[in-house]
Amino acid sequence: MSEPLKNLDARLNLLKTTIYENPYIPHKPTVKQAQFLMSLDLELLYGGAAGGGKSDALLMAALQFIEYPNYNALLLRKTYQELALPEAIMDRSMQWLEKTDAKWYAKEYRWQFPSGANLTFGYL
């Protein structure tokens, strides 16, 4: 098998094990989100109009490796309002995680998972 195909197989396996089988991610990614989540690049730009799934992709990416001990993810927004409005990314995390075994620490804007991993929200 050629190297690019092996790499594709590895990325598809990564998507399967860290997204599709992830109990903290309640829906399946769109094609564009899947491409984003399979990337092995250290930095990516993911643009588009409002309602295009960017926040869901970021939340999925933050939850992608949450099963690993000592993993930490930080999601930032410009203001607290952008972080906490209904349907904004922190509110969406509540919808996704409130019925799971993750624990919410409201004063710290942080979810902690049984693995010891954390997902924290902040603003600048």
C-alpha positions in Angstrom: 0.0 0.0 0.0 1.4 3.4 -0.9 2.3 5.9 1.9 -0.5 8.4 1.2 -3.1 5.5 1.5 -1.5 4.3 4.7 -1.7 7.9 6.0 -5.4 8.1 5.0 -6.1 4.8 6.7 -4.5 6.1 9.9 -6.4 9.4 9.7 -9.7 7.5 9.1 -8.9 5.3 12.1 -8.2 8.4 14.2 -11.6 9.8 13.2 -13.3 6.6 14.0 -11.8 6.1 17.5 -11.6 9.7 18.7 -14.8 11.1 17.2 -17.4 8.4 16.1 -16.7 6.2 19.2 -16.3 9.1 21.6 -19.1 9.0 24.2 -18.8 12.8 24.7 -19.6 13.8 21.1 -23.3 13.3 20.5 -23.4 13.9 16.7 -21.4 13.0 13.7 -19.2 15.5 11.9 -20.0 16.9 8.5 -17.5 16.2 5.7 -15.8 19.6 6.3 -15.6 19.0 10.0 -14.3 15.5 9.5 -11.5 16.8 7.3 -10.6 19.3 10.0 -10.7 16.7 12.7 -8.5 14.2 10.7 -5.8 16.8 10.0 -2.3 16.0 11.4 -1.2 19.7 11.0 -0.4 21.6 14.1 -2.2 24.7 13.0 -5.4 25.0 10.8 -7.7 27.7 9.6 -11.4 26.8 9.5 -13.5 29.6 8.1 -17.0 30.1 6.8 -20.2 31.9 7.4 -22.2 31.9 10.6 -24.0 28.6 11.2 -21.4 26.6 9.2 -20.4 24.3 12.1 -17.1 25.9 13.2 -18.0 26.0 16.9 -19.1 22.3 16.8 -15.9 21.4 15.0 -13.9 23.2 17.7 -15.8 21.5 20.5 -15.3 18.1 18.9 -11.6 18.8 18.5 -11.4 19.8 22.1 -13.1 16.5 23.1 -11.3 14.4 20.6 -8.5 13.2 23.1 -10.4 13.7 26.4 -9.9 10.0 27.3 -6.1 10.6 27.7 -5.0 11.3 31.3 -3.6 14.8 31.8 -5.0 16.1 28.5 -6.2 19.7 28.7 -8.0 21.7 26.1 -8.8 25.5 26.3 -11.4 27.1 24.1 -11.3 30.9 24.0 -13.7 33.6 22.9 -13.1 37.3 22.8 -15.7 38.2 25.5 -17.6 36.3 28.2 -20.8 37.0 26.3 -19.5 35.3 23.2 -18.6 32.3 25.3 -21.8 32.0 27.4 -24.7 33.1 25.2 -27.4 30.5 24.5 -26.3 28.2 21.7 -22.7 29.6 22.1 -19.9 27.1 22.6 -20.0 26.8 26.4 -23.8 26.4 26.3 -23.4 23.8 23.6 -20.9 21.9 25.8 -23.6 21.8 28.5 -26.0 20.3 26.1 -23.5 17.7 25.0 -22.0 16.8 28.4 -24.6 17.4 31.2 -25.8 13.8 31.1 -22.4 12.2 30.9 -19.9 11.4 33.7 -18.0 14.6 33.1 -18.2 17.1 36.0 -18.8 20.8 35.5 -16.9 23.3 37.7 -18.9 26.5 37.1 -16.5 28.9 38.9 -13.7 27.7 36.7 -15.7 27.3 33.5 -14.2 23.8 33.3 -15.3 20.3 32.6 -13.3 17.5 34.2 -13.5 13.9 32.9 -13.0 10.6 34.6 -9.6 10.3 32.8 -8.5 13.4 34.7 -8.6 15.4 31.4 -10.0 18.9 31.4 -11.9 21.1 29.0 -11.7 24.8 30.0 -13.4 27.9 28.6 -12.0 31.4 28.7 -12.2 34.8 27.2 -9.7 37.5 26.5 
